[in-house]
Amino acid sequence: MSKFIEIIKSDFKYYLKFGILQTVVILSLLFAGIMAFFPNFDALIIIYITVFILPVIIFSISFFLESEEKSLVPLATCECPSMVPILAKLTSALLLLMIPFVLDIFVMALVLNTHFNILLFFLVYLLAAVMHVVVGTVLAIISKSTSIMSVSYIAYIVIFSLIPIFYARNLIPTALQYVMVISPAYLSGILFQEIYYGYAYSPIWLIVLAIALQLVYVSAMTYFVIRPYFKSYLILTIQNEGIKKGK
């Protein structure tokens, strides 16, 4: 437990040192301001950007900066089980994402006077955030280099995160919803819409599928990719940085 807390504290130290925390706060205030002063703007689009795109970007930048600072060494060499640093880094990322969530909910409830189940909305937000932090971790692990990792993140954001946003704005044919179930962002979007609008926006089977598939995605990627390869990925990253600096 002490190692778990230590990793979270270390993460926030780097969030603060490299301006990640400050950037999230500024973006959160900006997004909340857009909601408050432009009430005709769809508030869910802000939520989608926050929970689909922000975690992936934060995670990629965080890992890159930590590899540069050699702060990944203790994670790679600690004798604790792999799941300890994994869960600790997941927790620190989720805590960071609570900043925009609190501000957005405040504006939705008190400024826009929107009435919905905040607890259910929070649970969907949490599931979506976990899903996308896990996706960010997997993309980092399977990438052979930082350049490939950057391309992978961009591809994921464009293909799997932006398309559901376009669909929410009726810019994509409805028939494609059956293809887009492979997108975690689309699945989360279904649940957000159901809670926010408060009526049957999608068929029951699609709502159940959206929850089940996200849980399956998170479990499968954690068990088959992150848990067995996380430490080896950290070690490889450290070695590659050492080679670069040696040159």
C-alpha positions, 0 to 999 in steps of 0.5 A: 500500500505504501508503494501504491501511494508513493507512485501516485504522489510521484505522478502528481509531482511530475504532473505539477513539474511539467505543467500537466496538472496546470494544463488540465486545470486550464482546459477544465476551466475553458471547457466549463466556460464554454458550457456556461456561456454558450448554452446552445453548445452540446455539453456532451461534446465537452464530456466526450473530448475530456474523457475520450481524448484527454486521458490518451494525450495525458498518458502519452505525454506523461510516459514520455516525460517520465522516460526522459527523467528516468523516473520509470526506473523505480517502477521497472525494478521494484519487487512489487507485483506488476498490478501495483504500479499499474493500478497506482498510475491508473488511479493518479490519472483518474484523480487528475480527470476528476478536475474537469468532471467536477467543474462540468457537473457544477455547470450542468447542474447549477448553470444549465439546470440540467437534471440527470442522475449524477451518480450514474453519470459519474460511473459511466465517466469513470468507466470511460476514463478507465477504458481510455487510460487502459487503451493509452497504456496498451498503445504505449506497450505495443509501440516499438518506438516513440514515433510509432507510439505518437502515430498510434495515439493520433490514429486512435483519437481520429478513428475511434474517438472523433468518429463517435463525436461526429456520429453524435452530431448526426454527421455519420449514417445511423447504419454505421452504429453497428460497426462502431461498437468496436470503438470504446468511445462510441460505447461510452457515448451511448451510455452518456446520452441515455443518462444525460437526455433521460430517455430511451435514446438507444435500444436496451440490447445496445445499452447492455452491450455498451457496458459489457463490451467496455468491461470485456475490453478493459479486462482483456487488455489488462490481463493479456497485455498490460499485466504481463508486459508492463514491466518489460515495456518500462525496462525496454524504454529505459534501455532505449533512452540509455542508447540514445543518450550514449550516442 
